[in-house]
Every structure is written in structure tokens, then in C-alpha cells.
């Protein structure tokens, strides 16, 4: 692996994803259900015009639910990737690629944040 790519991966492994504490979620039968409440003016207008709900629910699959539970600020991306590899017998590249994409989507939606862990 080239030095630059290796450095980026090593940095990414140390990131500790943390669920947004303002997001409500529950677990039913091992499945995580996230409830997102919209409070912006556009959501209120749409609710008034077309009876669109102010809350949206997202039900995660088994793997997504596991990743969500592990986004506790204690586990690193590397820890989560290793758990996916171990539990679901995924190829390393498949686990890392899928995890990176999923965490990036969660971050874009404001569901998780992260910070890089210190070495040592």
C-alpha cells in the first residue's frame, strides 16, 4: 500500500464515531430504529400544505444496527471494522469500504460525529 494511503487508513482507523445525542433511537428485536424530528420552517410548511409528518423513522438492518450501537465514542472505526469482519466473516476490503460509506452517510445526515483518537 502506498505510504500516503496507508497513513490515511491508519488515521481513519483511530476515528471514534459518536452518535448525536439529540437523535432519538430505540431497539426492537435487535433492530435499531432512529427517529429524526424536523423542526425547520420548510418541514413545518410542508406539513401544513401536504400533511407531511415532522418525524421520519429509519430502520437499520442487522449490520447497520450493530454499527450504530458501536458508535458510542469508545470504539474506533478499526474496532468496528474488526467486529464486522469477525462476526459476519466479511473480506477486510469489503468491510472497510462498506463501513466507511455507511459512516459517511450517517455523518452527512448529522446522526453521528467523530474525532480522531490520540495515538498512544
C-alpha positions as a Markdown table, in Angstrom:
| # | Residue | x | y | z |
|---|---|---|---|---|
| 1 | Unk | 0.0 | 0.0 | 0.0 |
| 2 | Unk | 1.4 | 3.4 | -0.8 |
| 3 | Unk | 2.6 | 5.4 | 2.1 |
| 4 | Unk | 0.0 | 8.2 | 1.7 |
| 5 | Unk | -2.9 | 5.7 | 1.5 |
| 6 | Unk | -1.5 | 3.8 | 4.5 |
| 7 | Unk | -1.3 | 6.9 | 6.5 |
| 8 | Unk | -4.9 | 7.9 | 5.7 |
| 9 | Unk | -6.2 | 4.4 | 6.6 |
| 10 | Unk | -4.3 | 4.4 | 9.9 |
| 11 | Unk | -5.8 | 7.8 | 10.7 |
| 12 | Unk | -9.3 | 6.7 | 9.7 |
| 13 | Unk | -8.9 | 3.5 | 11.9 |
| 14 | Unk | -8.4 | 5.7 | 15.0 |
| 15 | Unk | -11.5 | 7.8 | 14.5 |
| 16 | Unk | -14.1 | 7.3 | 17.2 |
| 17 | Unk | -17.7 | 7.7 | 15.9 |
| 18 | Unk | -20.2 | 9.1 | 18.4 |
| 19 | Unk | -24.0 | 9.1 | 17.9 |
| 20 | Unk | -25.6 | 12.5 | 18.0 |
| 21 | Unk | -27.2 | 12.7 | 21.5 |
| 22 | Unk | -30.1 | 14.7 | 20.1 |
| 23 | Unk | -31.2 | 11.9 | 17.9 |
| 24 | Unk | -33.8 | 9.6 | 19.4 |
| 25 | Unk | -33.5 | 5.9 | 18.8 |
| 26 | Unk | -34.8 | 2.6 | 20.1 |
| 27 | Unk | -34.1 | -1.1 | 19.7 |
| 28 | Unk | -36.7 | -3.7 | 18.8 |
| 29 | Unk | -35.8 | -7.3 | 18.4 |
| 30 | Unk | -32.1 | -6.4 | 17.8 |
| 31 | Unk | -33.0 | -3.8 | 15.1 |
| 32 | Unk | -32.3 | -0.1 | 15.7 |
| 33 | Unk | -35.0 | 2.4 | 14.7 |
| 34 | Unk | -33.9 | 6.0 | 14.5 |
| 35 | Unk | -36.4 | 8.8 | 14.7 |
| 36 | Unk | -35.5 | 12.1 | 13.1 |
| 37 | Unk | -37.6 | 15.1 | 14.0 |
| 38 | Unk | -37.6 | 18.0 | 11.6 |
| 39 | Unk | -38.2 | 21.4 | 13.1 |
| 40 | Unk | -37.1 | 23.7 | 10.3 |
| 41 | Unk | -39.6 | 26.1 | 8.6 |
| 42 | Unk | -39.7 | 24.1 | 5.4 |
| 43 | Unk | -40.8 | 20.9 | 7.2 |
| 44 | Unk | -43.5 | 22.9 | 9.0 |
| 45 | Unk | -44.7 | 24.4 | 5.8 |
| 46 | Unk | -44.8 | 21.0 | 4.0 |
| 47 | Unk | -46.7 | 19.6 | 7.0 |
| 48 | Unk | -49.3 | 22.3 | 6.7 |
| 49 | Unk | -49.6 | 22.1 | 2.9 |
| 50 | Unk | -49.5 | 18.4 | 2.3 |
| 51 | Unk | -49.7 | 16.8 | 5.7 |
| 52 | Unk | -46.2 | 15.6 | 5.6 |
| 53 | Unk | -45.0 | 14.3 | 9.0 |
| 54 | Unk | -42.4 | 16.2 | 11.0 |
| 55 | Unk | -40.8 | 12.9 | 12.1 |
| 56 | Unk | -39.0 | 10.4 | 9.9 |
| 57 | Unk | -38.1 | 6.9 | 11.0 |
| 58 | Unk | -35.2 | 4.9 | 9.7 |
| 59 | Unk | -35.0 | 1.2 | 10.5 |
| 60 | Unk | -31.5 | -0.2 | 10.2 |
| 61 | Unk | -30.7 | -3.7 | 9.1 |
| 62 | Unk | -28.8 | -6.1 | 11.3 |
| 63 | Unk | -25.3 | -4.9 | 10.3 |
| 64 | Unk | -26.3 | -1.2 | 10.4 |
| 65 | Unk | -27.8 | -1.7 | 13.9 |
| 66 | Unk | -24.5 | -3.3 | 15.1 |
| 67 | Unk | -22.5 | -0.4 | 13.7 |
| 68 | Unk | -25.0 | 2.2 | 15.2 |
| 69 | Unk | -24.6 | 0.6 | 18.7 |
| 70 | Unk | -20.8 | 0.6 | 18.4 |
| 71 | Unk | -20.8 | 4.4 | 17.5 |
| 72 | Unk | -20.5 | 5.2 | 21.2 |
| 73 | Unk | -17.4 | 7.2 | 21.2 |
| 74 | Unk | -15.5 | 4.4 | 22.8 |
| 75 | Unk | -15.0 | 2.1 | 19.7 |
| 76 | Unk | -12.7 | 3.2 | 16.9 |
| 77 | Unk | -13.5 | 2.7 | 13.2 |
| 78 | Unk | -10.8 | 0.0 | 13.3 |
| 79 | Unk | -12.6 | -1.8 | 16.2 |
| 80 | Unk | -15.9 | -1.6 | 14.3 |
| 81 | Unk | -14.3 | -3.0 | 11.1 |
| 82 | Unk | -12.7 | -5.9 | 13.0 |
| 83 | Unk | -16.1 | -6.7 | 14.6 |
| 84 | Unk | -17.8 | -6.8 | 11.2 |
| 85 | Unk | -15.0 | -9.0 | 9.8 |
| 86 | Unk | -15.2 | -11.4 | 12.7 |
| 87 | Unk | -19.0 | -11.6 | 13.2 |
| 88 | Unk | -20.0 | -11.6 | 9.5 |
| 89 | Unk | -16.9 | -13.2 | 8.0 |
| 90 | Unk | -16.5 | -10.3 | 5.6 |
| 91 | Unk | -13.5 | -9.7 | 3.5 |
| 92 | Unk | -11.4 | -6.9 | 5.0 |
| 93 | Unk | -11.7 | -4.6 | 2.0 |
| 94 | Unk | -15.5 | -5.2 | 1.8 |
| 95 | Unk | -15.9 | -4.4 | 5.5 |
| 96 | Unk | -13.8 | -1.3 | 5.4 |
| 97 | Unk | -15.4 | 0.1 | 2.2 |
| 98 | Unk | -18.9 | -0.5 | 3.4 |
| 99 | Unk | -18.3 | 0.8 | 6.8 |
| 100 | Unk | -16.6 | 4.0 | 5.5 |
| 101 | Unk | -19.6 | 4.6 | 3.2 |
| 102 | Unk | -22.2 | 4.0 | 5.9 |
| 103 | Unk | -20.4 | 6.2 | 8.5 |
| 104 | Unk | -20.0 | 9.0 | 5.9 |
| 105 | Unk | -23.8 | 8.9 | 5.2 |
| 106 | Unk | -24.6 | 9.0 | 8.9 |
| 107 | Unk | -22.3 | 12.0 | 9.3 |
| 108 | Unk | -23.8 | 13.8 | 6.4 |
| 109 | Unk | -27.2 | 13.4 | 7.9 |
| 110 | Unk | -26.0 | 14.7 | 11.3 |
| 111 | Unk | -26.6 | 11.4 | 13.0 |
| 112 | Unk | -23.0 | 10.8 | 14.1 |
| 113 | Unk | -19.9 | 12.9 | 14.6 |
| 114 | Unk | -16.4 | 11.8 | 15.2 |
| 115 | Unk | -13.0 | 12.9 | 16.3 |
| 116 | Unk | -9.6 | 11.4 | 15.7 |
| 117 | Unk | -8.3 | 9.5 | 18.7 |
| 118 | Unk | -4.9 | 10.3 | 20.0 |
| 119 | Unk | -2.1 | 7.8 | 19.4 |
| 120 | Unk | -0.6 | 6.0 | 22.3 |
